[in-house]
Amino acid sequence: MKELSFALYAIKKNIQSNAELRTSFLTNIIGMIFNDICFLILWSFFIKSVGIIGGWTIADIICLEGFVALCFGFVLSTCYGITKLADHITLGVFDRFMLSPKNLLIRVATSSFNSSALGDMIFGIICLTTYATLIHASIYQILLIFFLSIISIIVFLSLSIIIYSISFFFTDASSMTNSIFELFFTPAMFHGGAFQGTMRFIFTFIIPSLLIGTLPVEIIRDISFKKLLLVTILAIFWFILSINIFNKAVKKYESSNFMTFGN
């Protein structure tokens, strides 16, 4: 509970610090919301042009973008420091995290904040609310949306930790980790009906991109208990794996021994 309290305190201070430049803060948020809206419009025109694929309607795409934007926005706003691991290691800034009495992963994750990601999170909430309204969601479906949002966030956070922990094994891993992150994240934004057969297996069990959007949509639409159990088990698996990988990767760290007192 002390570590959770510290994390919430750090996130609060990050928001307050970024919000001091109010115009820039609001511009980043609003700009990202408009960016996401354009992406949703693009998919809407795609479905209108080619028709329904794999049973996926425009409403399903709205739900998909809602889940993806919500988990992306939540993780990259509250835990943005994870994405900066490569820079921290290369510049020797990681030393100061190791000297902190707080949990190392929490300290690193909450060390940075991305205000534009708040726009993604707000957009995601709007999309999920819109979807629930469009399908006249039952109480059970509303609870599913809430639960699956948590599952999506856990999976996204877990893969982010795993991907950026690679930074401990290479001298300059910024480009590599960013490329791997895109490999994981890009399929999650695509039309769920496009993934069938071997590709669906790969992006579910090997690169779990479909766990943060496609499968949650199908669970809500089809009320599938089997898929719900599957994504829950996989989310727990990836979370435990990410913590273990991070702890083992940290042991590979060797101080850069730079005389620096960066923030």
C-alpha positions as CSV (number, residue, x, y, z in Angstrom):
1,M,0.0,0.0,0.0
2,K,2.9,2.3,0.7
3,E,4.3,1.8,-2.8
4,L,0.8,2.3,-4.3
5,S,0.4,5.5,-2.3
6,F,3.8,6.7,-3.6
7,A,2.8,5.9,-7.2
8,L,-0.4,7.9,-6.9
9,Y,1.5,10.8,-5.3
10,A,4.1,10.8,-8.1
11,I,1.4,10.8,-10.8
12,K,-0.4,13.6,-9.0
13,K,2.8,15.7,-8.9
14,N,3.5,14.9,-12.6
15,I,0.1,16.2,-13.6
16,Q,0.4,19.3,-11.5
17,S,3.9,20.0,-12.9
18,N,2.7,19.6,-16.5
19,A,-0.5,21.6,-15.9
20,E,1.5,24.7,-14.9
21,L,1.8,25.5,-18.6
22,R,-2.0,25.3,-19.0
23,T,-2.2,26.3,-22.6
24,S,0.4,23.8,-23.7
25,F,-1.2,21.1,-21.5
26,L,-4.7,21.5,-22.9
27,T,-3.5,21.9,-26.5
28,N,-1.7,18.5,-26.2
29,I,-4.8,16.8,-24.9
30,I,-7.2,18.3,-27.3
31,G,-4.9,17.8,-30.3
32,M,-4.5,14.1,-29.5
33,I,-8.3,13.7,-29.2
34,F,-8.7,15.2,-32.7
35,N,-6.0,13.0,-34.0
36,D,-7.8,9.9,-32.7
37,I,-11.1,11.1,-34.1
38,C,-9.5,11.4,-37.6
39,F,-8.2,7.8,-37.2
40,L,-11.7,6.6,-36.3
41,I,-13.3,8.4,-39.2
42,L,-10.7,6.8,-41.5
43,W,-11.8,3.3,-40.3
44,S,-15.5,4.3,-40.7
45,F,-15.0,5.1,-44.3
46,F,-13.1,1.9,-44.8
47,I,-16.0,-0.2,-43.5
48,K,-18.4,1.9,-45.6
49,S,-16.4,1.2,-48.7
50,V,-15.6,-2.5,-48.4
51,G,-18.5,-3.6,-46.2
52,I,-18.5,-5.7,-43.0
53,I,-15.5,-8.0,-42.6
54,G,-15.6,-10.9,-40.1
55,G,-18.8,-9.5,-38.6
56,W,-17.1,-6.3,-37.5
57,T,-19.4,-3.2,-37.8
58,I,-18.6,0.5,-37.2
59,A,-19.8,0.1,-33.6
60,D,-17.2,-2.7,-33.1
61,I,-14.4,-0.4,-34.4
62,I,-15.5,2.3,-32.0
63,C,-15.2,-0.2,-29.2
64,L,-11.8,-1.4,-30.5
65,E,-10.4,2.2,-30.7
66,G,-11.8,2.8,-27.2
67,F,-10.0,0.0,-25.6
68,V,-6.7,0.7,-27.5
69,A,-6.8,4.4,-26.8
70,L,-7.7,3.9,-23.1
71,C,-4.9,1.5,-22.3
72,F,-2.4,3.5,-24.4
73,G,-3.3,6.7,-22.8
74,F,-3.4,5.4,-19.2
75,V,-0.1,3.6,-19.4
76,L,1.8,6.3,-21.3
77,S,0.5,9.1,-19.1
78,T,1.0,7.5,-15.7
79,C,3.9,5.2,-16.5
80,Y,5.7,7.1,-19.3
81,G,9.0,6.6,-17.6
82,I,9.1,3.0,-18.8
83,T,9.5,4.2,-22.4
84,K,12.6,6.2,-21.4
85,L,14.5,3.3,-19.9
86,A,17.0,3.3,-22.9
87,D,17.8,7.0,-22.4
88,H,18.2,6.6,-18.6
89,I,20.6,3.7,-19.1
90,T,22.6,5.3,-21.9
91,L,23.0,8.6,-20.0
92,G,23.7,7.1,-16.6
93,V,20.5,8.5,-15.1
94,F,19.3,5.1,-14.0
95,D,21.8,5.2,-11.1
96,R,19.6,7.6,-9.2
97,F,16.6,5.3,-9.4
98,M,18.6,2.4,-7.9
99,L,19.5,4.6,-4.9
100,S,15.8,5.3,-4.2
101,P,14.3,3.4,-1.3
102,K,11.0,3.1,-3.3
103,N,10.2,0.1,-5.5
104,L,12.5,0.4,-8.5
105,L,10.0,-0.3,-11.2
106,I,7.4,2.1,-9.8
107,R,10.0,4.8,-9.3
108,V,11.1,4.4,-13.0
109,A,7.6,4.2,-14.4
110,T,6.3,7.3,-12.6
111,S,9.4,9.4,-13.3
112,S,7.9,10.9,-16.5
113,F,4.5,12.0,-17.7
114,N,3.1,12.5,-21.2
115,S,0.2,15.0,-21.2
116,S,-0.9,14.2,-24.8
117,A,-1.6,10.6,-23.7
118,L,-4.4,12.0,-21.5
119,G,-6.1,12.9,-24.7
120,D,-6.0,9.2,-25.7
121,M,-7.4,8.2,-22.4
122,I,-10.3,10.6,-22.6
123,F,-11.0,9.6,-26.2
124,G,-11.0,5.9,-25.1
125,I,-13.5,6.6,-22.4
126,I,-15.8,8.5,-24.8
127,C,-15.6,5.7,-27.4
128,L,-16.4,3.0,-24.9
129,T,-19.3,5.0,-23.5
130,T,-20.6,5.6,-27.1
131,Y,-20.3,1.9,-27.9
132,A,-22.3,1.0,-24.7
133,T,-25.0,3.4,-25.8
134,L,-25.1,2.1,-29.4
135,I,-25.6,-1.5,-28.4
136,H,-27.9,-0.7,-25.5
137,A,-25.5,-2.5,-23.2
138,S,-26.8,-4.6,-20.4
139,I,-25.4,-4.3,-16.8
140,Y,-23.4,-7.4,-17.5
141,Q,-21.9,-5.9,-20.7
142,I,-21.1,-2.7,-18.9
143,L,-19.3,-4.6,-16.2
144,L,-17.4,-6.5,-18.9
145,I,-16.3,-3.3,-20.5
146,F,-15.0,-2.1,-17.1
147,F,-13.2,-5.4,-16.4
148,L,-11.7,-5.8,-19.8
149,S,-10.4,-2.2,-19.7
150,I,-8.4,-3.2,-16.7
151,I,-7.2,-6.4,-18.5
152,S,-6.2,-4.3,-21.5
153,I,-4.2,-1.9,-19.4
154,I,-2.4,-4.8,-17.6
155,V,-1.4,-6.4,-20.9
156,F,-0.3,-3.1,-22.4
157,L,1.7,-2.2,-19.3
158,S,3.3,-5.7,-19.1
159,L,4.4,-5.7,-22.8
160,S,5.8,-2.2,-22.4
161,I,7.9,-3.3,-19.4
162,I,9.1,-6.4,-21.3
163,I,10.0,-4.5,-24.5
164,Y,11.8,-1.6,-22.8
165,S,13.6,-3.9,-20.4
166,I,15.6,-5.0,-23.5
167,S,17.5,-1.7,-23.0
168,F,19.6,-3.3,-20.3
169,F,21.1,-5.8,-22.7
170,F,22.3,-3.3,-25.4
171,T,24.4,-0.2,-25.4
172,D,22.0,2.0,-27.3
173,A,18.6,0.3,-27.6
174,S,16.3,3.3,-28.3
175,S,15.6,2.5,-31.9
176,M,15.3,-1.2,-31.3
177,T,12.8,-1.0,-28.4
178,N,10.7,1.6,-30.3
179,S,10.6,-0.7,-33.3
180,I,9.5,-3.7,-31.2
181,F,6.9,-1.6,-29.5
182,E,5.4,-0.6,-32.8
183,L,5.4,-4.3,-33.8
184,F,3.3,-5.0,-30.8
185,F,1.0,-2.0,-30.9
186,T,0.3,-1.5,-34.6
187,P,-1.7,-4.7,-35.1
188,A,-3.9,-3.8,-32.1
189,M,-5.3,-0.8,-33.9
190,F,-6.3,-2.7,-37.0
191,H,-9.7,-4.1,-37.9
192,G,-10.2,-7.2,-35.8
193,G,-11.8,-9.2,-38.6
194,A,-8.6,-9.1,-40.6
195,F,-6.8,-11.5,-38.3
196,Q,-7.7,-15.1,-39.0
197,G,-5.9,-18.5,-38.7
198,T,-2.1,-18.4,-38.1
199,M,-1.9,-14.6,-37.9
200,R,-4.6,-14.6,-35.2
201,F,-2.7,-17.2,-33.2
202,I,0.6,-15.2,-33.5
203,F,-1.0,-11.9,-32.4
204,T,-2.8,-13.6,-29.5
205,F,-0.2,-15.9,-27.9
206,I,3.2,-14.8,-29.2
207,I,2.7,-11.1,-29.7
208,P,-0.4,-10.4,-27.7
209,S,-1.6,-7.4,-29.7
210,L,-5.2,-8.7,-29.9
211,L,-5.5,-8.9,-26.2
212,I,-5.8,-5.2,-25.8
213,G,-8.6,-4.6,-28.3
214,T,-9.9,-7.2,-30.6
215,L,-10.6,-10.0,-28.1
216,P,-12.2,-7.7,-25.6
217,V,-14.6,-6.4,-28.3
218,E,-15.5,-10.0,-29.3
219,I,-16.1,-10.9,-25.7
220,I,-18.5,-8.1,-25.2
221,R,-20.3,-8.6,-28.5
222,D,-20.6,-12.4,-28.3
223,I,-20.7,-12.7,-24.4
224,S,-18.0,-15.4,-24.6
225,F,-16.9,-16.8,-21.2
226,K,-14.2,-18.9,-22.8
227,K,-12.5,-15.9,-24.4
228,L,-12.9,-13.9,-21.1
229,L,-11.1,-16.7,-19.2
230,L,-8.4,-16.8,-21.9
231,V,-7.6,-13.1,-21.8
232,T,-7.6,-13.0,-18.0
233,I,-5.2,-15.9,-17.7
234,L,-2.9,-14.5,-20.4
235,A,-3.0,-11.0,-18.8
236,I,-1.9,-12.5,-15.5
237,F,0.8,-14.5,-17.3
238,W,2.3,-11.5,-19.1
239,F,2.2,-9.4,-16.0
240,I,4.1,-11.9,-13.9
241,L,6.5,-12.5,-16.7
242,S,7.1,-8.7,-17.1
243,I,8.0,-8.3,-13.5
244,N,10.5,-11.2,-13.6
245,I,12.1,-10.0,-16.8
246,F,12.5,-6.5,-15.4
247,N,14.1,-7.8,-12.2
248,K,16.5,-10.0,-14.1
249,A,17.3,-7.3,-16.7
250,V,18.2,-4.8,-13.9
251,K,21.0,-7.2,-12.8
252,K,22.6,-6.7,-16.2
253,Y,22.9,-3.0,-15.6
254,E,26.4,-1.5,-15.1
255,S,26.7,2.0,-13.9
256,S,27.7,4.5,-16.6
257,N,29.6,6.3,-13.9
258,F,28.7,9.7,-15.3
259,M,29.1,12.7,-12.9
260,T,25.6,14.0,-13.5
261,F,22.8,15.4,-11.4
262,G,19.9,15.3,-14.0
263,N,16.3,15.7,-12.9
